[in-house]
Amino acid sequence: MKPATVDEYIAGFPPDAQARLQELRAALHAAVPGMGEGIRYDMPIVALGDEYVIHFAGWKHHIGLYPVPVMEDELEEGLAPYRSAKDTLKFPYSKPQPLELIGQLVAALAAERSQPPT
């Protein structure tokens, strides 16, 4: 059965992965207070109103964030070691999550998404 909520999605993982997903979820919400959340394409998202900011997903050996465009200067330098594909970041369960860096990323993406089109 497909999860209908982020809580249901996270509950489908082993305890260690659940803890890491909850840690990431908390960091995303701390970075941009007031964001909502939901499920889109069978993955959790955080959103500002009707605009999604980022998807996250748990896998066997890592957590992924999607889509992540190339960011500006220093932020991109920090993200570079985690890029595994054009718009994908992977954070292995075997290493500490760079929560501050992820928070900076999400804040930057939220700021972009909240700007009116030019």
GIBELPE-V445315 format. One record per residue. N is the residue number from 1. RES is the residue in three letters. PHI is phi in whole degrees, -180 to 180 (NA if undefined). Layout:
{{N;RES;PHI} {N;RES;PHI}}
This chain:
{{1;MET;NA} {2;LYS;-76} {3;PRO;-70} {4;ALA;-97} {5;THR;-134} {6;VAL;-64} {7;ASP;-59} {8;GLU;-64} {9;TYR;-59} {10;ILE;-64} {11;ALA;-64} {12;GLY;-80} {13;PHE;-108} {14;PRO;-61} {15;PRO;-51} {16;ASP;-63} {17;ALA;-67} {18;GLN;-58} {19;ALA;-61} {20;ARG;-69} {21;LEU;-66} {22;GLN;-67} {23;GLU;-62} {24;LEU;-64} {25;ARG;-56} {26;ALA;-63} {27;ALA;-65} {28;LEU;-63} {29;HIS;-69} {30;ALA;-68} {31;ALA;-68} {32;VAL;-139} {33;PRO;-57} {34;GLY;92} {35;MET;-71} {36;GLY;-92} {37;GLU;-148} {38;GLY;-174} {39;ILE;-119} {40;ARG;-144} {41;TYR;54} {42;ASP;64} {43;MET;-129} {44;PRO;-67} {45;ILE;-131} {46;VAL;-114} {47;ALA;-144} {48;LEU;-111} {49;GLY;61} {50;ASP;-91} {51;GLU;-99} {52;TYR;-69} {53;VAL;-104} {54;ILE;-161} {55;HIS;-99} {56;PHE;-136} {57;ALA;-150} {58;GLY;-93} {59;TRP;-131} {60;LYS;-62} {61;HIS;-122} {62;HIS;-159} {63;ILE;-110} {64;GLY;-113} {65;LEU;-119} {66;TYR;-148} {67;PRO;-76} {68;VAL;-123} {69;PRO;-69} {70;VAL;-63} {71;MET;-101} {72;GLU;-77} {73;ASP;21} {74;GLU;-62} {75;LEU;-63} {76;GLU;-65} {77;GLU;-60} {78;GLY;-69} {79;LEU;-79} {80;ALA;-49} {81;PRO;-65} {82;TYR;-100} {83;ARG;-72} {84;SER;-123} {85;ALA;-154} {86;LYS;-47} {87;ASP;-120} {88;THR;-123} {89;LEU;-116} {90;LYS;-121} {91;PHE;-119} {92;PRO;-63} {93;TYR;-63} {94;SER;-77} {95;LYS;-127} {96;PRO;-62} {97;GLN;-76} {98;PRO;-81} {99;LEU;-63} {100;GLU;-65} {101;LEU;-62} {102;ILE;-63} {103;GLY;-62} {104;GLN;-63} {105;LEU;-60} {106;VAL;-65} {107;ALA;-63} {108;ALA;-66} {109;LEU;-65} {110;ALA;-63} {111;ALA;-63} {112;GLU;-62} {113;ARG;-69} {114;SER;-88} {115;GLN;-79} {116;PRO;-68} {117;PRO;-61} {118;THR;-101}}
